[in-house]
């Protein structure tokens, strides 16, 4: 199972949990499974984050495969001007 780590900003949506283990074949399915566990988190992850899979930061990673033993981090996209 993949280990998903949540930043402090996302923990308000996870009831304070910093990490969960979950099985999913792609990032898209991972986000859907997380949204089932924590309603509302899917929209936030889809709109305002990049994902790091085993240390490799990816944007537009919706169809990226998720290895069984992956370490996943969702990163807030910083915006500024």
C-alpha positions as CSV (number, residue, x, y, z in Angstrom):
1,X,0.0,0.0,0.0
2,X,1.2,3.5,-0.7
3,X,1.9,5.9,2.2
4,X,0.2,9.3,1.7
5,X,1.6,12.2,3.7
6,X,-0.4,15.3,4.3
7,X,1.1,18.8,4.8
8,X,-0.1,20.8,7.8
9,X,-2.5,22.8,5.5
10,X,-4.3,19.6,4.4
11,X,-4.6,18.1,7.9
12,X,-7.7,20.3,8.6
13,X,-9.4,18.1,6.0
14,X,-8.0,14.8,7.4
15,X,-9.1,15.3,11.0
16,X,-5.5,16.0,11.9
17,X,-4.0,12.8,10.4
18,X,-0.5,13.3,8.9
19,X,-0.4,10.0,7.0
20,X,-2.6,7.2,5.7
21,X,-1.9,4.0,3.8
22,X,-4.1,3.4,0.7
23,X,-4.1,1.2,-2.4
24,X,-4.7,2.9,-5.8
25,X,-3.4,2.2,-9.3
26,X,-3.1,5.9,-10.4
27,X,-3.0,9.3,-8.8
28,X,-6.5,10.0,-10.0
29,X,-7.8,6.9,-8.2
30,X,-5.8,7.8,-5.2
31,X,-7.4,11.2,-5.0
32,X,-10.9,9.6,-5.4
33,X,-10.1,7.1,-2.6
34,X,-8.9,9.9,-0.4
35,X,-12.0,11.9,-1.1
36,X,-14.1,8.9,0.0
37,X,-12.2,8.9,3.3
38,X,-12.1,12.7,3.7
39,X,-14.9,14.3,1.8
40,X,-13.8,17.5,0.1
41,X,-10.1,16.7,0.0
42,X,-10.3,15.5,-3.6
43,X,-11.2,18.9,-5.0
44,X,-8.5,20.6,-3.0
45,X,-5.9,18.1,-4.2
46,X,-7.0,18.3,-7.8
47,X,-7.0,22.1,-8.0
48,X,-4.1,23.3,-5.9
49,X,-1.3,20.8,-5.6
50,X,1.4,18.9,-7.3
51,X,2.3,15.4,-6.2
52,X,5.6,13.9,-5.3
53,X,5.9,10.1,-5.8
54,X,8.9,8.7,-4.2
55,X,10.6,12.1,-4.2
56,X,9.8,13.0,-7.9
57,X,7.6,16.1,-8.1
58,X,5.0,15.9,-10.8
59,X,2.3,18.3,-12.1
60,X,-0.6,17.1,-14.1
61,X,0.0,13.6,-12.6
62,X,-3.6,12.4,-12.8
63,X,-2.8,9.3,-14.8
64,X,0.6,8.6,-13.2
65,X,0.9,5.0,-11.8
66,X,1.2,4.7,-8.0
67,X,3.6,1.8,-7.1
68,X,2.4,-0.4,-4.2
69,X,5.0,0.8,-1.8
70,X,5.2,4.4,-2.9
71,X,5.6,7.4,-0.6
72,X,3.2,10.2,-1.8
73,X,3.3,13.8,-0.8
74,X,0.8,16.4,-2.0
75,X,2.4,19.8,-2.3
76,X,0.6,23.1,-2.3
77,X,1.2,25.2,-5.5
78,X,2.6,28.5,-4.5
79,X,1.2,31.5,-6.4
80,X,2.4,35.0,-6.4
81,X,3.1,38.0,-8.5
